[in-house]
Each structure stands twice: as structure tokens, then as C-alpha cells.
Amino acid sequence: MVCGICWSLYLVLSLTGLTHQSQSTRTMLTSLKNLVIDNSRSTVTFNSTLLRKLFASSANKHGLNMRAKSVSFSVNVRAKELKLGVGQTVIYDEVLTNEGNGYDDRTGVFTCPVAGNYIFVVDALSPRPVWLDLYLNKAMVASLHISANHASGTYLQISRTVILTLKKGDHVKVVNNPTHKGTVYHHGYSGFSGAKLF
């Protein structure tokens, strides 16, 4: 019975892809869902792993990307306030998520595992003055700054969001300014996050 369902799904996917090239993905998926539900009512044992493989295989055959590899990370400074030297990479010690294993908590560097468009957010709670830069490989692509004109001892929250097109193997990191020392507060107030959009 399971083989019959799989064969039916394969036929629907094949025929839909060959005879209705302009048909929307949503309509095709709705048809498949209805077929699976109708056929599974008469089936006691259902192999969902086999079904997922069939969907993925057929979708790729017809140019659909039903299950793109997900990549995301979110990290914080948790244990102690960071006193940053000139040009020092910020190393975030608390990893909240690291799907795709792109972020290295030993170096503070995100290495792109899958090419695509990514969004990155850098935020920091810091006293004056501080300059933090976001680097893509060796190029600075964004900066955050708290001026020395603010009152001494005052901590301010700063943030920067960027969207970058990355190739597999590109590196993204947060670096303290190459000409000044800086401080980044801990307890989860300062972080670095990124996610593959598409």
C-alpha cells in the first residue's frame, strides 16, 4: 500500500510538472496534500521518511526548492564584560543557536556554509567611546559608534542591520575599531546574529 501511495505521488508530481509548467507551487502542493490524505486513510503503515525523500527528489527534478538548507546563528556576550584591544575580533561566548554550524565561538567568525543572501544584526551595550565594525572577509561593510561626547560612565545600546550576498566560505565578523580600544557589556546585552534569507 505504501508503494502504491508513493507511486501515485510520483505520477502526480511528474504529470503536474510536465503538463502544467505554469501551475503555481501552492496549487501543486495542495493537490499532493489531498492525494496523500485520501490515500493514507486506507493505509495503516505510512513511511514518512520515504515520502519526504520523494517530495524533495521530485521538487528538485522540476526546479522547485522545497527544502533549502537553513542557516542561522545568534550569539551573545554572557560571562564577562569585554575590554577590546585595537582591531580585536569580538568573540561571543554564548551560542543561542547555530543552525548550519557557521559560527565559530572560538574565533568569533561566521563562515558561510551555503551561498545566498543573509541578514546580519550587531548590537552592543557599551560606554563611550566605542567603534565596532562588521567585516565581510577583509572589507568593512558596516559600523557602530558611540561618541566620546556622551557623559562618562553612561552605557548606550547601539545596533546595525545589514543584508549581504555571500559566497560559500565567506567570513563575517565584528571587529573593534583599528585605532581605539573599546568595551562591550555582557549578560546578553550585546550580540551578533545572522540568517540566510534565500
C-alpha positions as CSV (number, residue, x, y, z in Angstrom):
1,M,0.0,0.0,0.0
2,V,2.8,2.4,0.9
3,C,4.5,1.7,-2.5
4,G,1.1,2.5,-4.2
5,I,0.9,5.9,-2.5
6,C,4.5,6.7,-3.4
7,W,3.9,5.7,-7.0
8,S,0.7,7.8,-7.1
9,L,2.6,10.8,-5.7
10,Y,5.4,10.3,-8.2
11,L,2.9,10.2,-11.1
12,V,1.1,13.3,-9.9
13,L,4.4,15.2,-9.5
14,S,5.7,14.0,-12.9
15,L,2.5,14.8,-14.7
16,T,1.9,18.1,-13.0
17,G,5.5,19.2,-13.8
18,L,5.3,18.1,-17.4
19,T,1.8,19.2,-18.4
20,H,1.3,22.4,-16.3
21,Q,4.7,24.2,-16.3
22,S,3.0,27.5,-15.3
23,Q,0.9,26.0,-12.4
24,S,1.8,27.6,-9.1
25,T,3.8,25.6,-6.5
26,R,1.0,26.2,-3.9
27,T,-1.6,24.5,-6.1
28,M,0.7,21.6,-6.8
29,L,1.4,21.1,-3.1
30,T,-2.3,21.3,-2.3
31,S,-3.1,18.6,-4.8
32,L,-0.3,16.4,-3.3
33,K,-1.6,17.0,0.2
34,N,-5.1,16.0,-0.8
35,L,-3.8,12.9,-2.5
36,V,-1.7,11.9,0.5
37,I,-4.6,12.4,2.9
38,D,-7.0,10.4,0.7
39,N,-4.6,7.6,0.2
40,S,-3.4,7.5,3.8
41,R,-6.9,6.9,5.1
42,S,-6.7,3.4,3.8
43,T,-3.1,2.8,4.9
44,V,-2.1,1.5,8.4
45,T,1.6,2.0,8.0
46,F,3.0,5.1,6.5
47,N,6.7,5.7,5.8
48,S,7.1,9.5,6.2
49,T,10.8,9.4,5.6
50,L,10.3,7.8,2.2
51,L,7.6,10.4,1.4
52,R,9.9,13.3,2.3
53,K,12.6,11.9,0.1
54,L,10.1,11.5,-2.7
55,F,8.9,15.1,-2.4
56,A,12.4,16.5,-2.3
57,S,13.6,14.4,-5.2
58,S,10.6,15.4,-7.4
59,A,10.7,19.0,-6.4
60,N,14.3,19.3,-7.4
61,K,13.6,17.5,-10.7
62,H,11.0,20.2,-11.5
63,G,13.2,23.1,-10.4
64,L,11.4,23.7,-7.1
65,N,13.4,24.2,-3.9
66,M,11.1,22.8,-1.3
67,R,13.7,22.4,1.4
68,A,16.6,24.8,1.1
69,K,19.3,24.4,3.7
70,S,18.6,26.6,6.7
71,V,21.4,28.6,8.1
72,S,21.2,30.9,11.2
73,F,23.1,31.8,14.3
74,S,22.6,34.1,17.3
75,V,25.3,34.7,19.9
76,N,25.7,36.9,23.0
77,V,28.4,38.2,25.3
78,R,27.4,36.4,28.5
79,A,30.2,35.7,31.0
80,K,32.0,39.0,31.4
81,E,32.4,42.5,30.0
82,L,34.8,42.5,27.1
83,K,37.7,45.0,27.1
84,L,38.6,45.1,23.5
85,G,42.0,45.9,22.1
86,V,42.7,47.8,18.9
87,G,41.4,45.8,16.0
88,Q,40.4,42.8,18.1
89,T,37.6,40.5,16.9
90,V,34.6,40.3,19.3
91,I,34.2,36.7,20.5
92,Y,30.7,36.0,21.7
93,D,30.8,33.3,24.4
94,E,27.1,32.3,24.5
95,V,25.7,30.5,21.5
96,L,21.9,30.6,21.4
97,T,21.5,28.9,18.0
98,N,24.0,27.8,15.3
99,E,22.0,26.1,12.6
100,G,24.3,25.1,9.8
101,N,27.4,25.4,12.1
102,G,28.6,28.6,10.5
103,Y,29.6,30.5,13.7
104,D,32.8,29.5,15.4
105,D,32.7,30.5,19.1
106,R,36.5,30.1,19.4
107,T,37.3,32.8,16.8
108,G,34.1,34.9,16.7
109,V,33.9,34.4,12.9
110,F,30.9,33.3,10.9
111,T,31.9,31.2,7.8
112,C,29.2,31.0,5.2
113,P,28.3,27.3,4.6
114,V,25.7,27.9,1.8
115,A,25.8,30.8,-0.7
116,G,22.9,33.2,-0.6
117,N,21.5,36.5,0.8
118,Y,22.0,36.9,4.5
119,I,20.8,39.4,7.1
120,F,23.1,40.3,10.0
121,V,22.4,42.2,13.2
122,V,25.1,43.6,15.5
123,D,24.1,45.2,18.8
124,A,26.1,46.3,21.8
125,L,25.6,47.9,25.2
126,S,28.7,50.0,25.6
127,P,30.1,53.0,27.4
128,R,31.6,55.9,25.4
129,P,33.6,55.8,23.2
130,V,33.3,52.7,21.1
131,W,33.6,51.8,17.5
132,L,32.6,48.4,16.2
133,D,32.9,47.3,12.6
134,L,31.3,44.5,10.7
135,Y,33.6,42.8,8.2
136,L,32.9,40.7,5.1
137,N,36.2,39.0,4.5
138,K,38.6,41.9,4.6
139,A,36.2,44.7,3.8
140,M,34.4,46.7,6.4
141,V,30.7,46.8,5.4
142,A,29.0,48.5,8.5
143,S,30.0,50.4,11.6
144,L,28.5,51.2,15.0
145,H,29.7,54.1,17.1
146,I,29.2,55.8,20.5
147,S,30.8,59.3,20.6
148,A,33.1,60.4,23.3
149,N,30.7,63.4,23.7
150,H,28.3,61.4,25.8
151,A,28.5,61.6,29.6
152,S,31.2,59.5,31.2
153,G,30.0,56.2,32.7
154,T,26.9,56.2,30.5
155,Y,26.1,52.9,28.6
156,L,24.2,53.2,25.4
157,Q,22.6,50.5,23.3
158,I,23.7,50.6,19.6
159,S,22.6,48.4,16.7
160,R,23.2,47.9,13.0
161,T,21.5,45.6,10.4
162,V,22.8,44.7,7.0
163,I,21.9,42.4,4.2
164,L,24.8,40.8,2.3
165,T,25.2,38.5,-0.6
166,L,27.7,35.7,0.4
167,K,29.5,33.0,-1.4
168,K,30.3,29.7,0.3
169,G,33.4,30.2,2.5
170,D,33.0,34.0,3.0
171,H,33.8,35.2,6.5
172,V,31.7,37.7,8.6
173,K,32.8,39.1,11.9
174,V,32.6,42.0,14.3
175,V,35.8,43.8,15.0
176,N,36.8,46.6,17.4
177,N,38.0,49.7,15.5
178,P,41.6,49.5,14.4
179,T,42.6,52.8,16.1
180,H,40.7,52.7,19.5
181,K,40.1,50.4,22.4
182,G,36.5,49.6,23.4
183,T,34.2,47.9,25.9
184,V,31.2,45.6,25.2
185,Y,28.8,44.9,28.1
186,H,27.9,41.3,29.0
187,H,24.8,39.5,30.5
188,G,23.3,39.1,27.0
189,Y,23.0,42.8,26.3
190,S,25.5,42.6,23.3
191,G,25.1,40.2,20.4
192,F,25.6,39.2,16.8
193,S,23.0,37.3,14.7
194,G,22.7,36.2,11.1
195,A,20.3,34.2,9.0
196,K,20.1,33.1,5.3
197,L,17.1,34.8,3.7
198,F,17.3,33.0,0.4
